[in-house]
Amino acid sequence: MKITRFEDLECLAPLDNMFFIYVLKSEKDHNLYIGFTRNLKKRLEEHNKGIVRSTKLRRPLRLIYYEACLSEKDALCRERYLKTAWGKRFIKNRLKNFLNYI
């Protein structure tokens, strides 16, 4: 199944027990932002409304990747990893075709 919009996620199993690591791409400066949340839909809205200080001046933002974990500790470790040089390399390799396309 191809998921292109957040609304498409609602058909998947219980999201209320999940912890999300996500990657946003700024449409303004084309840089990536990596974050963690319990409620992905709400957090995306906060980013695009300018509520999040670190991305306020980089709007609009587009969700380009996310992972879901059952454990908060696992999700936080994954977020920390994705923010490292190795993690950023992983994201760029994982999304190589997509990033070259846009």
LOLUMKOL-761381 format. One line per 10 residues: number of its first residue (from 1); their letters; for each residue x negated, y negated, z negated of C-alpha. Coordinates in steps of 0.5 Angstrom, whole numbers, plus 500, padded with zeros to 3 digits. Layout:
# LOLUMKOL-761381
NUM) a) X/Y/Z  ...
***
This chain:
# LOLUMKOL-761381
1) mkitrfedle) 500/500/500  497/493/502  498/488/497  498/481/499  502/477/494  503/477/487  510/479/487  508/486/491  505/488/484  512/488/480
11) clapldnmff) 513/495/484  507/498/480  507/501/473  507/497/467  503/491/468  505/489/461  500/494/458  494/492/462  488/487/462  486/483/468
21) iyvlksekdh) 480/481/471  481/477/477  477/473/482  479/466/485  477/463/491  477/455/491  480/452/498  477/446/496  469/448/495  470/455/497
31) nlyigftrnl) 466/458/491  469/463/487  472/463/480  472/470/475  477/470/469  480/475/465  488/475/462  493/479/460  498/476/464  496/475/471
41) kkrleehnkg) 502/471/474  502/466/469  494/465/469  495/464/476  500/459/475  496/455/470  490/455/475  494/452/480  497/447/476  491/444/473
51) ivrstklrrp) 492/446/466  485/450/466  479/445/465  474/449/469  478/450/475  482/443/475  478/440/480  477/446/485  485/447/487  488/450/490
61) lrliyyeacl) 486/457/488  487/463/492  487/470/488  482/474/493  481/480/488  483/483/481  482/489/477  487/492/472  484/496/465  488/499/460
71) sekdalcrer) 483/497/454  481/489/453  474/491/451  473/494/458  476/489/461  472/484/458  466/488/459  468/488/466  469/480/467  462/479/464
81) ylktawgkrf) 459/484/469  462/481/475  459/474/472  452/477/473  448/476/479  449/484/480  457/483/479  457/477/484  453/482/489  458/487/488
91) iknrlknfln) 464/482/489  461/480/496  460/487/498  467/489/496  470/483/500  465/483/505  470/483/511  475/479/508  470/473/506  467/473/513
101) yi) 474/473/516  477/467/512
***
